[in-house]
Amino acid sequence: MTDCQLKKSRTLLDAADGTLRPGGLGLTTEAFEVCRFAPGNRILDAGCGTGVTVQQLSSRGNYEVFGIDRSQSLLAEAFSQGHRPALICGDLESLPFVNQSFDGIVCECTLSQTRASGVLAEFGRVLRPRGALILTDLYRKRTPKNPLSGGKGRDSLATKDQTMDLLQAARFETTHWQDRTGDLKQLAFRLIMAPGACLDNLLGWSRQSGDAQEQALRHDWQSLGYHLLIARRMNT
């Protein structure tokens, strides 16, 4: 990550109270209250970025927490800030963990940036039966006229029903769903008001790039929503 990119990233983080995702750590805390993990449970933050969630969970001392992200620059940023939790560079479609090794997985603002079916299959592999999967992410409220097509290595943005179908196919049972579009609007407002070009800030947060994605955001922003979803790995 260049000095310019780091400066912009820190500017956006300041605008978003330390986390570049709707709801921030408050939404993470809400999800954990729903799941009621037991002390000593093993938790994986899939797509951990700079390790903010891993750091928060580790500081509680109740869980054994790991983070994984494919971005070496984001992990380097985590370590530059003095974070020393168990952070690993790796691919979510090929997790370097044995079968049924986690009680919970947190995946915040990440699944929509991947080939979801492959990632969910890996989540199902490493979760223990009835283990909890916490997803917070963008979703489509309706099928758009100009779809936000997927880039290399990821699917197009799914609707709520499409996400639930993918989870069911991967042997997950959805137990909790909540629309959090209000958190998305609040974050969008903060980024718009932050220093720099408004659209650049929004694109920088959502990791989109290119003319097609830019046009989709300009013309179809109203179809975007944000949700909290919790699913349990089925026993069989």
C-alpha positions as CSV (number, residue, x, y, z in Angstrom):
1,M,0.0,0.0,0.0
2,T,1.5,3.4,-1.0
3,D,1.8,6.4,1.3
4,C,-1.0,8.1,-0.7
5,Q,-3.3,5.0,-0.2
6,L,-2.5,4.8,3.5
7,K,-3.3,8.5,3.9
8,K,-6.6,8.1,2.1
9,S,-7.4,4.9,4.1
10,R,-6.8,6.7,7.4
11,T,-8.9,9.6,6.4
12,L,-11.8,7.3,5.6
13,L,-11.3,5.4,8.8
14,D,-11.4,8.6,10.8
15,A,-14.6,9.5,9.1
16,A,-16.1,6.1,9.9
17,D,-15.1,5.9,13.5
18,G,-12.3,3.3,12.9
19,T,-14.2,0.7,10.7
20,L,-15.0,1.1,7.1
21,R,-18.2,-0.9,7.3
22,P,-21.9,0.0,8.2
23,G,-22.7,-0.3,11.9
24,G,-19.0,-0.7,12.8
25,L,-18.0,-2.6,15.9
26,G,-21.4,-1.9,17.5
27,L,-23.1,-4.2,14.9
28,T,-20.4,-6.9,15.6
29,T,-21.3,-6.7,19.3
30,E,-25.0,-7.0,18.6
31,A,-24.4,-10.1,16.5
32,F,-22.3,-11.8,19.2
33,E,-25.0,-11.1,21.7
34,V,-27.4,-13.0,19.5
35,C,-25.0,-15.9,19.0
36,R,-24.1,-16.3,22.7
37,F,-20.7,-17.9,22.1
38,A,-19.2,-19.7,25.1
39,P,-15.9,-18.7,26.7
40,G,-13.0,-20.4,25.0
41,N,-14.8,-20.8,21.7
42,R,-12.7,-20.5,18.6
43,I,-13.7,-17.6,16.3
44,L,-12.5,-16.8,12.8
45,D,-12.7,-13.4,11.2
46,A,-12.9,-14.1,7.5
47,G,-11.7,-11.0,5.6
48,C,-10.3,-9.4,8.7
49,G,-8.6,-6.4,6.9
50,T,-6.6,-4.4,9.4
51,G,-7.7,-6.7,12.3
52,V,-10.1,-4.3,14.1
53,T,-12.7,-6.9,14.9
54,V,-10.0,-9.5,15.8
55,Q,-8.4,-7.0,18.1
56,Q,-11.7,-6.2,19.8
57,L,-12.6,-9.9,20.3
58,S,-9.1,-10.8,21.5
59,S,-9.2,-8.0,24.1
60,R,-12.2,-9.5,25.7
61,G,-10.2,-12.6,26.6
62,N,-13.2,-14.9,26.2
63,Y,-12.4,-16.4,22.8
64,E,-9.5,-17.8,20.8
65,V,-9.6,-15.5,17.8
66,F,-8.0,-15.8,14.4
67,G,-8.1,-13.5,11.4
68,I,-7.5,-14.2,7.7
69,D,-7.3,-11.8,4.7
70,R,-5.7,-12.1,1.3
71,S,-4.4,-8.5,1.4
72,Q,-0.8,-8.3,2.6
73,S,-1.0,-4.5,2.7
74,L,-4.0,-4.5,5.1
75,L,-2.4,-7.1,7.4
76,A,0.8,-5.0,7.3
77,E,-1.2,-2.0,8.4
78,A,-2.6,-4.1,11.3
79,F,0.8,-5.0,12.5
80,S,2.1,-1.4,12.0
81,Q,-0.6,-0.3,14.5
82,G,0.8,-2.7,17.1
83,H,-1.9,-5.3,16.7
84,R,-0.5,-8.8,17.5
85,P,-3.4,-11.2,17.3
86,A,-3.2,-14.3,15.1
87,L,-3.5,-12.8,11.6
88,I,-2.9,-15.0,8.5
89,C,-2.6,-14.1,4.8
90,G,-4.7,-16.5,2.8
91,D,-7.6,-17.2,0.4
92,L,-11.1,-17.7,1.8
93,E,-11.8,-20.4,-0.8
94,S,-8.9,-22.4,0.6
95,L,-8.8,-21.9,4.3
96,P,-5.6,-23.2,6.0
97,F,-7.6,-24.9,8.9
98,V,-8.7,-28.5,9.5
99,N,-12.3,-29.6,9.3
100,Q,-14.7,-28.5,12.1
101,S,-12.1,-26.4,13.9
102,F,-14.2,-23.3,14.7
103,D,-17.3,-22.5,16.7
104,G,-18.0,-19.3,14.9
105,I,-17.1,-17.3,11.8
106,V,-17.5,-13.5,11.3
107,C,-17.5,-12.3,7.7
108,E,-18.1,-8.5,7.6
109,C,-18.4,-6.6,4.3
110,T,-16.4,-9.4,2.5
111,L,-18.6,-12.2,1.1
112,S,-20.0,-9.9,-1.7
113,Q,-16.4,-9.4,-2.9
114,T,-15.8,-13.1,-3.4
115,R,-17.1,-16.2,-5.3
116,A,-19.7,-16.8,-2.5
117,S,-20.5,-20.4,-3.2
118,G,-16.9,-21.5,-2.9
119,V,-16.3,-19.4,0.2
120,L,-19.5,-20.7,1.9
121,A,-18.4,-24.3,1.2
122,E,-15.2,-23.6,3.0
123,F,-17.0,-22.0,5.9
124,G,-19.1,-25.1,6.2
125,R,-16.1,-27.3,6.2
126,V,-14.2,-25.5,9.1
127,L,-17.3,-24.8,11.2
128,R,-18.4,-27.4,13.8
129,P,-22.0,-28.6,13.6
130,R,-24.4,-25.8,14.7
131,G,-21.5,-23.4,14.6
132,A,-22.6,-19.8,13.8
133,L,-21.8,-17.8,10.7
134,I,-22.2,-14.0,11.1
135,L,-22.6,-12.1,7.8
136,T,-22.9,-8.4,7.5
137,D,-22.8,-7.2,3.9
138,L,-24.4,-5.3,1.0
139,Y,-27.4,-6.9,-0.7
140,R,-29.7,-6.0,-3.6
141,K,-33.2,-5.0,-2.6
142,R,-34.4,-5.7,-6.1
143,T,-32.9,-6.9,-9.4
144,P,-31.4,-3.7,-10.9
145,K,-31.8,-2.5,-14.5
146,N,-28.0,-2.1,-14.7
147,P,-26.6,-5.0,-12.6
148,L,-23.4,-4.5,-10.6
149,S,-21.7,-7.3,-12.4
150,G,-19.0,-9.3,-10.6
151,G,-15.3,-8.7,-11.3
152,K,-12.7,-11.4,-11.6
153,G,-13.0,-14.0,-8.9
154,R,-16.3,-12.8,-7.4
155,D,-20.1,-13.0,-8.0
156,S,-22.5,-10.2,-8.8
157,L,-24.2,-8.7,-5.7
158,A,-26.9,-11.0,-4.5
159,T,-30.4,-10.3,-3.2
160,K,-31.6,-11.5,0.2
161,D,-33.2,-14.5,-1.2
162,Q,-30.2,-15.4,-3.4
163,T,-28.0,-15.2,-0.4
164,M,-30.2,-17.5,1.6
165,D,-30.3,-20.0,-1.3
166,L,-26.5,-20.0,-1.4
167,L,-26.4,-20.6,2.4
168,Q,-28.9,-23.5,2.1
169,A,-26.9,-25.1,-0.7
170,A,-23.8,-24.9,1.6
171,R,-25.8,-26.7,4.4
172,F,-26.5,-23.6,6.5
173,E,-29.8,-22.7,8.2
174,T,-30.5,-19.0,8.4
175,T,-31.7,-18.2,12.0
176,H,-31.6,-14.4,12.0
177,W,-31.9,-11.7,9.4
178,Q,-32.1,-7.9,9.9
179,D,-32.1,-5.1,7.5
180,R,-29.4,-2.5,8.5
181,T,-29.7,-0.2,5.5
182,G,-29.8,2.7,7.9
183,D,-26.3,2.0,9.0
184,L,-25.2,2.0,5.3
185,K,-26.8,5.4,4.7
186,Q,-25.1,6.8,7.8
187,L,-21.7,5.5,6.7
188,A,-22.3,6.9,3.2
189,F,-23.0,10.3,4.6
190,R,-19.8,10.3,6.7
191,L,-17.7,9.3,3.7
192,I,-19.4,11.9,1.5
193,M,-18.5,14.6,4.1
194,A,-14.9,13.3,4.5
195,P,-12.1,15.1,2.6
196,G,-11.7,14.1,-1.1
197,A,-14.0,13.4,-4.0
198,C,-17.4,12.0,-2.8
199,L,-17.6,9.2,-5.4
200,D,-14.0,8.2,-4.9
201,N,-14.7,7.8,-1.1
202,L,-17.7,5.6,-1.8
203,L,-15.8,3.5,-4.3
204,G,-12.8,3.3,-2.0
205,W,-15.0,1.9,0.8
206,S,-16.8,-0.7,-1.4
207,R,-13.6,-1.8,-3.2
208,Q,-15.2,-1.3,-6.6
209,S,-13.2,0.1,-9.5
210,G,-13.8,0.7,-13.2
211,D,-16.4,2.5,-15.4
212,A,-19.0,-0.2,-15.2
213,Q,-19.1,-0.3,-11.4
214,E,-19.0,3.5,-11.2
215,Q,-22.0,3.8,-13.5
216,A,-23.9,1.2,-11.5
217,L,-23.3,3.1,-8.3
218,R,-24.3,6.4,-9.9
219,H,-27.6,5.0,-11.4
220,D,-28.6,2.2,-9.0
221,W,-27.7,3.3,-5.5
222,Q,-31.3,3.1,-4.3
223,S,-31.4,-0.7,-4.9
224,L,-28.5,-1.3,-2.4
225,G,-29.3,-2.5,1.1
226,Y,-27.2,-3.7,4.0
227,H,-28.1,-6.6,6.2
228,L,-27.0,-8.7,9.3
229,L,-27.5,-12.4,8.8
230,I,-26.7,-15.2,11.1
231,A,-26.8,-18.9,10.0
232,R,-26.0,-22.2,11.7
233,R,-24.1,-25.0,10.1
234,M,-26.5,-28.0,9.8
235,N,-25.6,-31.2,11.6
236,T,-25.5,-33.2,8.3
